[in-house]
């Protein structure tokens, strides 16, 4: 993979993608305010458009970082999209309603294990970097029975 592609992927992620996410959260906050039904409807439509743009940018980032052919996106995209929407809603509810001081995310699978940092792969590295950036802790347990990743992030209150 050449460095220009990686640099572009990083810039897309750290620039446009993050700005779109922030814009989406701002729109979510506006929707929560007491405004007319028509305005809420327009803001929701705008939010859906931003979510679609975020997914497109993420797909481009993945394509830039991957030497291999992209996985058949037809089935993966639906699962990925729905899981992203679920996670975003959990985050929004936590931020707006829970008054929590920390958030813990735990994901586990029953795969073959083997989750570890590998040369030329940036998935776990990126997760660890982002967790550290948020002053969080990450624990990864991966063996032949599957992988469990637990991330705990302090929330500013």
URPEHU-V637354 format. One record per residue. N is the residue number from 0. RES is the residue in one letter. PHI is phi in degrees with one decimal (NA if undefined). OMEGA is omega in radians with two decimals (999 if undefined). D_LAST is the distance of its C-alpha to the last C-alpha in Angstrom with 2 decimals. Layout:
N RES PHI OMEGA D_LAST
N RES PHI OMEGA D_LAST
This chain:
0 X NA -3.10 41.38
1 X -86.7 -3.04 41.72
2 X -64.4 3.14 39.13
3 X -62.4 3.12 39.15
4 X -65.6 3.13 38.01
5 X -64.7 3.13 35.16
6 X -60.9 3.11 34.15
7 X -62.4 3.11 34.33
8 X -60.9 3.12 32.26
9 X -63.8 -3.14 29.55
10 X -64.6 3.08 29.68
11 X -61.4 -3.11 29.54
12 X -66.7 -3.04 26.53
13 X -77.3 -3.13 24.57
14 X -104.6 -3.02 25.81
15 X -57.9 -3.08 26.89
16 X -61.7 -3.14 25.15
17 X -66.3 3.11 21.67
18 X -66.2 3.09 22.40
19 X -65.2 3.10 23.62
20 X -62.3 3.13 20.53
21 X -61.7 3.10 18.34
22 X -61.3 3.10 20.96
23 X -61.1 3.11 20.82
24 X -63.8 3.10 17.11
25 X -63.2 3.11 17.92
26 X -66.6 3.08 20.83
27 X -57.9 3.12 18.90
28 X -63.9 3.11 16.73
29 X -64.9 3.13 20.09
30 X -62.5 -3.14 21.66
31 X -71.0 3.13 19.12
32 X -69.5 3.10 20.13
33 X -82.9 3.14 23.28
34 X -136.3 -3.10 26.00
35 X -64.9 3.14 29.52
36 X -61.5 3.12 30.42
37 X -63.6 3.13 32.32
38 X -65.8 3.10 29.44
39 X -59.9 -3.14 27.17
40 X -61.7 3.12 30.04
41 X -63.8 3.13 30.45
42 X -65.6 3.11 26.77
43 X -63.1 3.11 26.90
44 X -62.5 3.08 30.04
45 X -61.5 3.13 28.48
46 X -63.1 3.11 25.55
47 X -62.1 3.11 28.19
48 X -62.6 3.12 30.02
49 X -63.7 3.12 27.05
50 X -60.5 3.10 26.46
51 X -63.9 3.11 30.17
52 X -64.0 3.11 30.02
53 X -59.9 3.14 27.18
54 X -63.0 3.11 29.38
55 X -63.8 3.12 32.39
56 X -64.3 3.12 30.69
57 X -61.9 3.10 29.55
58 X -63.6 3.11 33.14
59 X -66.3 3.10 34.48
60 X -60.5 3.12 32.22
61 X -60.4 -3.14 33.49
62 X -62.1 3.13 37.04
63 X -68.3 -3.09 36.83
64 X -89.6 -3.02 35.57
65 X -110.1 3.03 38.08
66 X -82.8 -3.11 41.74
67 X -78.5 3.06 42.56
68 X -63.0 3.14 43.30
69 X -65.1 3.08 40.36
70 X -62.6 3.09 40.08
71 X -52.8 -2.99 41.53
72 X -76.1 -3.06 38.62
73 X -57.8 -3.13 40.05
74 X -85.2 -3.12 38.86
75 X -62.8 -3.06 35.91
76 X -61.2 -3.13 34.35
77 X -62.9 3.13 34.11
78 X -65.3 -3.14 32.39
79 X -59.7 -3.13 30.07
80 X -59.8 -3.10 29.25
81 X -64.1 3.10 28.61
82 X -64.9 3.08 26.39
83 X -62.7 3.13 24.34
84 X -63.6 3.11 24.03
85 X -61.0 -3.11 23.01
86 X -63.8 3.11 20.31
87 X -61.4 3.12 19.00
88 X -67.4 3.08 18.99
89 X -60.7 3.12 17.10
90 X -61.9 -3.13 14.36
91 X -61.0 3.13 14.44
92 X -64.1 3.11 14.41
93 X -63.0 -3.13 11.49
94 X -64.5 -3.00 9.38
95 X -89.0 -2.94 11.07
96 X -124.9 -2.89 11.90
97 X -81.9 -3.04 10.72
98 X 56.6 -3.11 7.43
99 X -77.0 3.07 7.80
100 X -102.6 3.06 6.51
101 X -153.5 3.12 9.41
102 X -130.7 3.11 12.07
103 X -116.5 3.09 15.72
104 X -115.2 3.12 18.48
105 X -132.2 3.13 22.02
106 X -128.2 3.09 25.17
107 X -137.6 3.08 28.65
108 X -135.8 3.12 32.14
109 X -111.5 -3.13 35.66
110 X -77.7 -3.04 37.14
111 X -90.6 3.13 39.17
112 X 76.9 3.12 36.39
113 X 88.3 3.12 36.82
114 X -69.5 3.10 33.35
115 X -158.7 3.13 33.45
116 X -65.6 -3.14 33.18
117 X -130.2 3.10 36.42
118 X -61.4 3.11 38.06
119 X 87.2 3.08 37.74
120 X -113.6 -3.02 34.91
121 X -123.8 -3.10 31.37
122 X -60.2 -3.13 29.47
123 X -66.2 3.10 28.19
124 X -59.6 3.13 27.94
125 X -62.3 3.12 25.72
126 X -62.8 3.14 23.46
127 X -65.2 3.12 23.27
128 X -63.4 -3.12 22.68
129 X -67.9 3.10 19.82
130 X -62.3 3.11 18.20
131 X -62.9 3.13 18.69
132 X -60.3 3.13 17.34
133 X -93.8 -3.11 13.95
134 X 58.3 -3.11 14.31
135 X -100.0 3.10 15.21
136 X -122.3 3.11 18.27
137 X -129.8 3.08 21.18
138 X -129.6 -3.14 24.13
139 X -121.2 3.08 27.25
140 X -123.3 -3.06 30.15
141 X -134.8 3.10 33.12
142 X -146.2 -3.06 36.63
143 X -65.3 3.10 39.60
144 X -94.7 3.13 37.88
145 X 134.8 -3.10 35.03
146 X -128.7 3.06 31.68
147 X -126.8 3.09 28.28
148 X -120.2 3.14 25.18
149 X -123.6 -3.13 21.90
150 X -123.5 3.08 18.74
151 X -120.9 -3.08 15.48
152 X -120.7 3.01 12.45
153 X -73.7 3.12 9.23
154 X -107.3 3.10 6.17
155 X -76.7 3.12 3.79
156 X -130.7 999 0.00
